[in-house]
Amino acid sequence: MAGRPLHPQHVVYDGPDGIAFLSIFQPLLGYTIVAPREHREQVTGDFTVDSLRAATSRVPGRGGRPPGGAAERLYVLSLGSQSGNRHVHWHLAPLPSGVPYEEQQVEALRLERGELDLSEQELAELAASIRTQLEP
């Protein structure tokens, strides 16, 4: 957030187990970050089966999809380093349908390719749309 210190968070989920919010950088529409409430550094080693299930309960299939759920695939990544950004979090990146294979996977996430130019209003509407997908 150093590049955008005044950029508000667009929260899509805020509960006792964790928080999910839109990334300030949107290489793919609906790119969302999910983080557990309790501090964890290792994506598998610092969790019991139950705590990992609770922390990722907002990840599979539903969270992070763009409006209408029109995603060919939902990429789920855990990025970080012991040298910095030591808190476990997951990146949810919905790949829209029709993207050529050579532009998929890690290539689709490269910020050098640019990011979507979304207004604060569009981000707020996107967050609201994703929130409705997470409701039981």
C-alpha positions as CSV (number, residue, x, y, z in Angstrom):
1,M,0.0,0.0,0.0
2,A,3.1,2.2,0.0
3,G,2.2,3.3,-3.6
4,R,-1.4,4.1,-2.7
5,P,-1.4,5.2,1.0
6,L,-5.0,6.7,0.7
7,H,-6.5,3.7,-1.1
8,P,-9.3,2.3,1.0
9,Q,-9.7,-1.4,1.6
10,H,-12.7,-3.0,-0.1
11,V,-13.6,-5.7,2.4
12,V,-15.6,-8.7,1.1
13,Y,-15.6,-10.7,4.3
14,D,-14.8,-9.8,7.9
15,G,-15.4,-12.5,10.5
16,P,-14.0,-14.2,13.5
17,D,-11.8,-16.6,11.5
18,G,-10.3,-14.0,9.0
19,I,-10.7,-11.2,6.6
20,A,-10.9,-11.0,2.8
21,F,-10.5,-7.8,0.8
22,L,-9.9,-6.7,-2.8
23,S,-6.3,-6.3,-3.7
24,I,-5.3,-2.7,-4.4
25,F,-3.8,-4.1,-7.6
26,Q,-6.3,-5.8,-9.9
27,P,-4.6,-7.7,-12.7
28,L,-7.7,-9.8,-12.9
29,L,-11.2,-8.6,-12.0
30,G,-12.0,-9.8,-8.4
31,Y,-8.4,-10.4,-7.3
32,T,-8.9,-10.9,-3.5
33,I,-6.7,-11.4,-0.5
34,V,-7.8,-13.7,2.3
35,A,-6.0,-13.7,5.7
36,P,-6.6,-15.5,8.9
37,R,-7.2,-13.4,12.1
38,E,-4.5,-15.2,14.1
39,H,-0.9,-14.7,13.1
40,R,0.4,-17.6,11.2
41,E,3.7,-17.7,9.2
42,Q,3.7,-21.2,7.6
43,V,0.8,-22.0,5.2
44,T,0.5,-25.6,6.5
45,G,2.8,-26.0,9.5
46,D,1.2,-23.3,11.7
47,F,-2.3,-24.7,11.3
48,T,-4.2,-27.6,12.7
49,V,-6.6,-29.3,10.3
50,D,-9.5,-27.4,11.9
51,S,-7.8,-24.0,12.0
52,L,-6.8,-24.4,8.3
53,R,-10.3,-25.4,7.4
54,A,-11.7,-22.3,9.2
55,A,-9.1,-19.9,7.7
56,T,-9.8,-21.1,4.1
57,S,-13.5,-21.5,4.4
58,R,-14.0,-18.4,2.3
59,V,-11.5,-19.6,-0.4
60,P,-12.9,-22.6,-2.4
61,G,-15.1,-21.9,-5.3
62,R,-17.0,-18.8,-4.2
63,G,-14.8,-16.0,-2.9
64,G,-13.0,-13.8,-5.4
65,R,-15.1,-14.4,-8.4
66,P,-16.1,-11.4,-10.5
67,P,-19.8,-10.5,-10.8
68,G,-21.8,-13.3,-12.3
69,G,-19.1,-15.9,-11.4
70,A,-17.8,-15.9,-15.0
71,A,-14.4,-17.4,-14.2
72,E,-12.8,-20.3,-16.1
73,R,-10.6,-21.0,-13.1
74,L,-9.9,-19.6,-9.6
75,Y,-6.2,-19.5,-8.9
76,V,-5.4,-19.8,-5.2
77,L,-1.9,-18.8,-4.2
78,S,-0.1,-18.4,-0.9
79,L,2.7,-15.9,-1.3
80,G,5.1,-14.4,1.3
81,S,8.6,-14.8,2.6
82,Q,10.3,-15.2,5.9
83,S,12.3,-12.1,4.9
84,G,9.1,-10.0,4.8
85,N,5.3,-10.3,4.7
86,R,5.4,-13.2,7.1
87,H,1.7,-13.4,7.8
88,V,0.0,-16.2,5.9
89,H,-2.5,-15.0,3.3
90,W,-4.1,-16.4,0.1
91,H,-4.4,-14.6,-3.2
92,L,-7.6,-15.5,-5.1
93,A,-7.3,-14.7,-8.8
94,P,-10.3,-15.5,-11.0
95,L,-9.2,-16.2,-14.6
96,P,-11.9,-15.0,-17.0
97,S,-13.1,-17.4,-19.8
98,G,-11.4,-17.1,-23.1
99,V,-7.9,-16.1,-22.0
100,P,-5.3,-17.7,-24.4
101,Y,-3.3,-20.4,-22.7
102,E,0.0,-18.5,-23.0
103,E,-1.6,-15.6,-21.0
104,Q,-2.9,-17.8,-18.2
105,Q,-1.4,-18.9,-14.8
106,V,1.4,-16.8,-13.5
107,E,1.5,-14.8,-16.7
108,A,-2.0,-13.5,-16.0
109,L,-0.8,-12.1,-12.7
110,R,2.2,-10.2,-13.9
111,L,1.8,-6.5,-12.9
112,E,4.0,-5.6,-15.9
113,R,1.0,-6.6,-18.0
114,G,-0.9,-3.8,-16.3
115,E,-3.8,-3.7,-14.0
116,L,-7.4,-2.9,-14.4
117,D,-8.2,0.8,-14.1
118,L,-11.2,0.6,-11.8
119,S,-12.7,3.6,-10.0
120,E,-13.4,3.5,-6.3
121,Q,-17.1,3.1,-7.1
122,E,-16.4,0.1,-9.4
123,L,-14.2,-1.5,-6.7
124,A,-16.9,-0.9,-4.1
125,E,-19.5,-2.5,-6.4
126,L,-17.2,-5.4,-7.1
127,A,-16.6,-6.0,-3.4
128,A,-20.4,-5.9,-2.7
129,S,-21.0,-8.4,-5.5
130,I,-18.4,-10.8,-4.1
131,R,-19.8,-10.4,-0.6
132,T,-23.2,-11.6,-1.9
133,Q,-21.5,-14.7,-3.3
134,L,-20.2,-15.5,0.2
135,E,-23.5,-15.4,1.9
136,P,-24.9,-18.8,2.8
